[in-house]
């Protein structure tokens, strides 16, 4: 669904979970690879508007400082954020840090690995996350 705009392809990338503290590192990658990644629109989507404003503000300053000429948008509206996206990156943790804490601390009490990506904690995370990912894909 790329759109040619002048000399640019008009590529829109949406980041689900854009209020994450990992987002600045992702933005740094966009900046450092601007010659190879023709991103003209970067949309950060998050359910937490306050976190999104903070992280999005930093992202905007990073992009401005690098002289990036694309458009950054911050969205809490999923439909608006995903509309027209050529690529969607997902970096979310359903249940937030509280759920991660449970995933990593409950299993060791029963002799299992306390990890959010494997074992009982990983299964719990998957049970929370897969329905959300399927809904996004819809």
C-alpha positions in Angstrom: 0.0 0.0 0.0 3.0 2.3 -0.4 2.2 5.7 -1.8 4.7 7.6 -4.0 5.2 11.1 -2.6 7.7 13.1 -4.5 10.9 11.1 -4.4 9.8 9.1 -1.3 7.7 5.9 -1.2 5.3 7.2 1.4 5.9 4.2 3.8 3.9 4.3 7.0 5.1 2.3 10.0 2.9 1.9 13.1 4.4 0.8 16.4 1.9 -0.9 18.7 3.0 -0.2 22.2 4.7 3.0 21.2 4.7 4.3 24.7 7.2 1.6 25.7 10.6 2.6 27.1 12.0 0.5 24.2 10.6 3.0 21.6 13.5 5.4 21.8 15.9 2.6 20.8 13.6 1.8 17.8 13.5 5.5 16.8 17.3 5.6 17.0 17.3 2.7 14.5 15.0 4.7 12.2 17.3 7.7 12.4 20.5 5.7 11.9 19.1 3.8 8.9 17.1 6.6 7.2 19.1 6.1 4.0 18.0 2.5 3.9 14.6 2.7 5.5 12.3 5.0 3.5 9.9 5.7 6.3 7.9 8.8 5.7 5.4 8.4 8.5 6.0 6.9 11.9 2.9 6.4 14.1 3.2 5.4 17.8 0.1 3.8 19.2 -0.4 3.1 22.9 -3.4 2.7 25.2 -1.7 4.8 27.9 -1.9 8.4 26.6 0.4 9.7 29.4 3.2 7.3 28.6 2.7 7.9 24.9 3.0 11.7 25.4 6.3 11.3 27.3 7.9 8.7 25.0 6.5 10.3 21.9 7.9 13.7 23.0 11.3 12.2 23.3 10.9 10.4 20.0 10.0 13.7 18.3 13.0 15.5 19.7 15.3 12.6 18.5 13.8 12.7 15.0 14.0 16.5 14.8 17.6 16.6 16.0 18.5 14.0 13.3 16.8 16.2 10.7 14.3 13.5 9.8 11.7 14.9 7.4 9.0 12.4 7.9 5.8 12.8 10.0 5.5 11.5 13.6 2.1 10.9 15.0 1.0 9.8 18.4 -2.2 7.8 18.6 -4.4 6.2 21.3 -7.0 5.4 18.6 -6.1 2.0 17.2 -8.1 2.3 14.0 -6.5 5.6 13.1 -3.0 4.3 13.9 -3.3 1.2 11.8 -5.1 2.9 8.9 -2.8 2.9 5.9 0.1 1.3 7.7 2.5 -0.6 5.4 4.2 -2.2 8.4 3.1 -2.8 11.9 5.6 -3.4 14.7 4.3 -4.9 17.9 6.0 -4.3 21.2 3.4 -4.7 23.9 3.1 -6.4 27.2 -0.5 -7.2 28.0 -1.0 -6.6 31.7 2.0 -4.4 32.0 4.8 -4.8 34.5 2.5 -6.2 37.1 1.8 -9.2 34.9 5.5 -9.6 34.1 6.2 -9.7 37.8 3.7 -12.5 38.3 5.0 -14.4 35.3 8.6 -14.3 36.7 7.9 -14.7 40.5 5.1 -17.2 40.8 6.6 -20.2 38.8 9.8 -20.4 41.0 7.7 -20.9 44.1 6.7 -24.3 42.4 10.1 -25.2 41.2 9.6 -23.9 37.6 11.6 -21.4 35.6 10.5 -17.8 36.3 10.7 -16.3 32.8 8.2 -14.2 30.9 8.9 -16.0 27.6 9.2 -19.6 28.5 7.7 -22.1 31.0 4.5 -21.3 32.9 5.2 -17.5 32.8 5.6 -17.6 29.1 2.4 -19.6 28.7 0.5 -17.0 30.9 1.9 -14.2 28.8 0.8 -16.0 25.6 -2.7 -16.6 26.9 -3.0 -12.8 27.6 -1.2 -11.7 24.4 -2.4 -14.0 21.6 -6.0 -12.7 21.6 -4.8 -9.1 21.5 -2.5 -9.9 18.5 -5.3 -11.7 16.7 -7.6 -8.8 17.2 -4.9 -6.4 15.9 -4.4 -8.6 12.8 -8.1 -8.6 12.2 
